[in-house]
Amino acid sequence: MSENDTLHARAPAPKHTHVVHTDTEFRIELPFGPEPSSLFYVGINHAQNWSTSTHYHDHYELCYLDGGDCPYKIDETLYDVHAGELLVTKPGELHFGLAGEQSPFKLYYVGFALTGMPELQAEFYRVGLHRVAKDSGGQVKSLFDRIIGEVQEPHYLGRAMAEGLFRQLLVQTLRLLRDSVLTGEAQPKPLQPAITDVINRLHRDIRYDHDLDELARSIPISRSHLAREFKSAVGVPIGKYIRNLCMDKAKSELRGTAKPVTQIADELGFSSIHTFSIFFKRFADRSPSDYRHAGRDG
């Protein structure tokens, strides 16, 4: 990572069991037993405006897209992930993703380490730029469903079953990635430097009131050219991209801080709390205060 990368958030592995269960997401953060596990968290998200801010972590992450499409940036490379495909990120890589134009959207994800699995660790270490593979037989989705079923409700020997299924998931992922390289599928798409610069600026200063004319002049290209190139490279209009970043940041602040809603609105560049509340409710189907309370109750 470069010096500028330190501006981005490091997402640590969880240390305590925590469950998030809302209308659009189920996520369980482990360990779900007294002994340490290589399986850190697992979940499903089907929010149509799903997005993440740029971040990195010290563990691996596997995502499987069951519905919709998803532009996903890892370092300086953009991947177009479609329904029925998986994607892997490695420790230390800056990455983010967001729901694309196709709906309905549904994403499975799992964070993990490879401690105590030297053979699998070596194989994942060898994974190069080819990070996307198609799950034609549905094995990855099936394994995700079974793992979530074991951790969502208590079962006899549920931990042992989840760990066994998790290892199957890792092996199946490596087989599919290997097949995608051999067949030449899922070629990565390096981003143009200008688009990379725009993306980095938007992530460094997440605001609703970005001046797109000023942003375009700083590159420098015309606003219409910026709009075309951004949509072509990332897969979604720049306005929707900014909106998704704001929603992700707002949700994170509401869940993880005690900041007043007025302060969050101001930091995101909204002219008033009323404007922010209308924006938030439109895309989250609840007010900022209701979202905050629901997160605490969960």
Secondary structure, 3 states (H helix, E strand, C coil): CCHHHHHCEECCCCCCCEEEECCCEEEEECCCCCCCCCEEEEEEECCCCCECCCEECCCEEEEEEEECEEEEEECCEEEEEECCEEEEECCCCCEEEECCCCCCCEEEEEEECCCCCHHHHHHHHHCCCCCEEECCCCHHHHHHHHHHHHHHCCCCCHHHHHHHHHHHHHHHHHHHHHHHHHHCCCCCEECCHHHHHHHHHHHHCCCCCCCHHHHHHCCCCCHHHHHHHHHHHHCCCHHHHHHHHHHHHHHHHHHHCCCCHHHHHHHCCCCCHHHHHHHHHHHHCCCHHHHHHHHHHC
